[in-house]
Amino acid sequence: MYFARAADGSGPIKIGSASDVERRLRELQTGSPVRLHLVGVVARGGAQLELGLHRRFADLRQHGEWYAPSRDLLATIAELTGGPAPPEAG
């Protein structure tokens, strides 16, 4: 499972899963007018974790699997990835 967003830290966050995350990021990039980067990757949980996060953050859904970067979502990403919370806006 992965989290992606604009490289400058702005805009929504994609919550997705893929067996080849780097390839998926390249695929997303071809349809994006802004440079994207991975905010974090979670090796455990896969599709079940992704579905749970989609449900948990349904009120933040902007389009498809793209979500507004709330404090709660950013803190959850940090907790799941073991890293610092991504910035709210860039």
C-alpha positions as CSV (number, residue, x, y, z in Angstrom):
1,M,0.0,0.0,0.0
2,Y,1.2,3.5,-0.7
3,F,0.5,7.2,-0.3
4,A,1.3,9.6,-3.0
5,R,0.9,13.4,-3.6
6,A,2.4,16.3,-5.4
7,A,6.2,16.6,-4.9
8,D,5.8,20.1,-3.5
9,G,3.6,18.7,-0.7
10,S,0.5,20.4,-1.9
11,G,-2.9,19.0,-2.9
12,P,-4.6,15.7,-2.1
13,I,-3.1,12.4,-1.1
14,K,-3.6,9.2,-3.0
15,I,-4.3,6.1,-0.9
16,G,-3.7,3.1,-3.1
17,S,-2.2,-0.4,-3.3
18,A,0.0,-2.1,-5.9
19,S,2.3,-5.0,-6.2
20,D,4.9,-2.7,-7.9
21,V,4.6,0.7,-6.2
22,E,7.2,2.4,-8.3
23,R,5.6,1.3,-11.5
24,R,2.2,2.5,-10.2
25,L,3.7,5.9,-9.4
26,R,5.0,6.1,-13.0
27,E,1.5,5.3,-14.3
28,L,-0.1,7.9,-12.1
29,Q,2.5,10.4,-13.3
30,T,1.5,10.1,-16.9
31,G,-1.9,11.4,-16.0
32,S,-0.8,14.2,-13.7
33,P,0.1,17.7,-14.6
34,V,2.3,18.0,-11.5
35,R,5.3,15.9,-10.3
36,L,4.2,13.2,-7.9
37,H,6.2,11.5,-5.2
38,L,5.6,8.7,-2.7
39,V,4.8,10.0,0.8
40,G,5.1,6.6,2.2
41,V,4.8,2.8,1.7
42,V,3.3,0.2,4.0
43,A,4.4,-3.4,3.4
44,R,1.7,-4.9,5.7
45,G,-2.1,-4.9,5.4
46,G,-2.4,-4.5,1.7
47,A,-5.9,-4.3,0.2
48,Q,-7.6,-4.7,3.6
49,L,-5.8,-1.8,5.1
50,E,-6.4,0.3,2.0
51,L,-10.1,-0.4,2.1
52,G,-10.2,0.4,5.8
53,L,-8.5,3.8,5.2
54,H,-10.8,4.6,2.3
55,R,-13.8,4.0,4.7
56,R,-12.2,5.9,7.6
57,F,-11.4,8.9,5.5
58,A,-14.5,8.9,3.3
59,D,-15.4,12.4,4.3
60,L,-12.1,13.6,2.9
61,R,-12.5,12.0,-0.5
62,Q,-12.0,14.5,-3.3
63,H,-11.9,12.3,-6.3
64,G,-11.5,8.5,-6.6
65,E,-8.8,7.5,-4.2
66,W,-7.5,11.1,-3.6
67,Y,-8.1,12.6,-0.2
68,A,-7.8,16.0,1.4
69,P,-4.7,16.1,3.6
70,S,-6.3,16.5,7.1
71,R,-4.2,16.4,10.3
72,D,-5.7,13.0,11.1
73,L,-4.8,11.5,7.7
74,L,-1.3,12.9,7.9
75,A,-0.8,11.5,11.4
76,T,-2.1,8.1,10.3
77,I,0.4,8.1,7.4
78,A,3.2,8.9,9.8
79,E,2.1,6.2,12.2
80,L,1.7,3.5,9.5
81,T,5.0,4.4,7.7
82,G,7.1,5.0,10.8
83,G,8.1,8.4,9.5
84,P,7.4,12.0,10.2
85,A,4.0,13.4,9.2
86,P,3.9,14.9,5.8
87,P,3.3,18.7,5.7
88,E,-0.3,19.8,5.5
89,A,0.5,22.1,2.6
90,G,3.5,23.0,0.6
